[in-house]
């Protein structure tokens, strides 16, 4: 989930159809996926979330029955350093980079436009 790269860079690796923009690709994601993607930069720096869904998604192990199915994904997640193993008690928004702030802004704008469409 971004791992400190711009959304444009991350999506360039995605097989987009010719002429598809970043906005088009993001608008095709579910609202839940957009929320998780928007919060990925915060999680990468160790922010604790009030939302149980976000806290669980970024920091909890999958349920035992799912571990075998997701074991490679979980190992990749841990190796990549995309997500911390635990919440960082010294987390501060100041830890976010300019790229992180830009990514959050792009996703917020897409969420805003989708909400306006209803």
PENORMO-V547953 format. One record per backbone hydrogen bond with DSSP energy under -0.5 kcal/mol. CO is the residue of the C=O (numbers start at 1). NH is the residue of the N-H. E is the energy in kcal/mol with one decimal. If there is no record, write none. Layout:
BEGIN
co->(CO,CO)
nh->(NH,NH)
e->(E,E)
END
This chain:
BEGIN
co->(1,2,6,7,8,9,10,11,14,17,21,22,23,24,25,26,30,31,32,33,34,35,36,37,37,39,40,41,42,42,43,43,46,51,52,53,54,55,55,56,63,63,64,66,67,70,71,72,73,74,75,76,77,77,77,87,88,92,93,97,98,99,100,101,102,103,104,105,106,107,108,109,110,111,112,113,114)
nh->(3,5,10,11,12,13,13,14,16,20,25,26,27,28,28,29,34,35,36,37,38,39,40,40,41,43,44,45,45,47,46,84,88,55,56,57,58,59,60,60,66,67,68,70,71,74,75,76,77,78,79,80,81,82,83,89,91,95,96,101,102,103,104,105,106,107,108,109,110,111,112,113,114,115,116,117,118)
e->(-2.5,-2.2,-2.5,-2.9,-1.3,-0.7,-0.8,-1.0,-2.1,-2.3,-2.3,-2.8,-2.7,-0.9,-0.6,-1.9,-2.4,-2.2,-2.4,-2.8,-2.7,-1.7,-0.8,-0.6,-0.5,-2.3,-2.6,-0.9,-0.6,-2.2,-1.6,-0.8,-2.2,-2.6,-2.7,-3.0,-2.5,-2.0,-0.5,-1.6,-1.6,-1.2,-0.6,-2.7,-0.9,-3.1,-2.5,-2.7,-2.5,-2.3,-2.8,-2.7,-0.8,-0.7,-0.8,-0.8,-2.2,-2.5,-2.0,-2.3,-2.4,-2.7,-2.5,-2.2,-2.3,-2.3,-2.7,-2.1,-1.9,-2.7,-2.5,-2.4,-2.4,-2.3,-2.1,-1.6,-1.0)
END
